[in-house]
Amino acid sequence: MYSPNQNDACLRNFPNPERTLDPNDAPYSATLPEALRSFRNALGYNLRYARAGSAAAKETQEGERAESFVVGEVGKKVYGSLKLERANDLAPKLEWNGARAVAEAFASVLTENYKWREATAQREAELATFASATPELEKDAVPNPPVAERLRDVMRSGARALGAFDAAALYMLNEDSTALRTTALWRLPDDRFLEPPRPLQGARAELEALLGSAVVLNDEELAEIWRAPEIFPCSVCIPIISDAAILGVLWFFANKTHKIGARETEILDLVARRVVDELERKDVVFARKAPRKTNARDVEDEELKKWIDDVLGAND
């Protein structure tokens, strides 16, 4: 479970259900905890990272020499802060101003790292849709949030409506429909964007979902057998299908088992349609090369299964 005292290293594990801050609002860095420990060992000062708005960010150190450095850009986006303070159990190996200069440089590098990570997330979301418009439309258009943020909002709303699900991820098919790439995340580490696309062949849960129905896995061992992308006590996979194409799948993950009944099925259908709406903004989506009918929702299960077998070959 999530513990703020571990410098967010455990975001690879299951986030705390009471956690209100979306970790994807401040990109995840797996190497940060070790870097902070190295700073402490090398310089004899503590350097702590706190996400914006977290309880740790609001702490004050009475009677101690401490200084905080913003990670991000004031007036634009602040991801968090780095707090430099004396270590009670270590002798300083550098005078204060020197340690302060290193901490400030650390904050600048972390800011640049986070900006690149956020740009990567936005790029992956934009790859799923064409966001261009004619100059006439652009001139009078009302600014919209970035597509990555909109998709995350849809997943967040869906997860909460389903009954306190803890994370979600959207995976889009590549052009030849042989692999799934990470397109949007909610409450999962953003380093998933750096991983290569997952082959569709052998992905039992996602192949089953692409036949048109939700797949519910209420067991971690079952999630491993069915090749779920994240191992949680409960996982739900639904297809994302537009009127013109099979786009990909959406996963919801929970730290405890959930019963998926008629109400939840209706919610899943609404969420899937909302995702399609976001991806088809301005009515344009990436064309898929695999053969399919004009209205993919009307494709019979046997025909869709034949298409999957033709593209990928027999699989388990």
URZINOR-V82466 format. One record per helix or strand. SS is the DSSP state (a for helix, b for strand). FROM is the first residue (numbers start at 0). LEN is the number of residues. If there is no record, write none. Layout:
SS;FROM;LEN  SS;FROM;LEN
//
This chain:
a;3;3  a;8;4  a;22;3  a;31;12  b;44;7  a;55;3  b;65;8  b;76;10  a;95;31  a;134;6  a;146;17  b;166;7  b;178;8  a;189;5  b;197;2  a;203;6  b;214;3  a;219;6  b;233;8  b;245;9  a;261;18  a;280;3  a;295;3  a;300;12
//
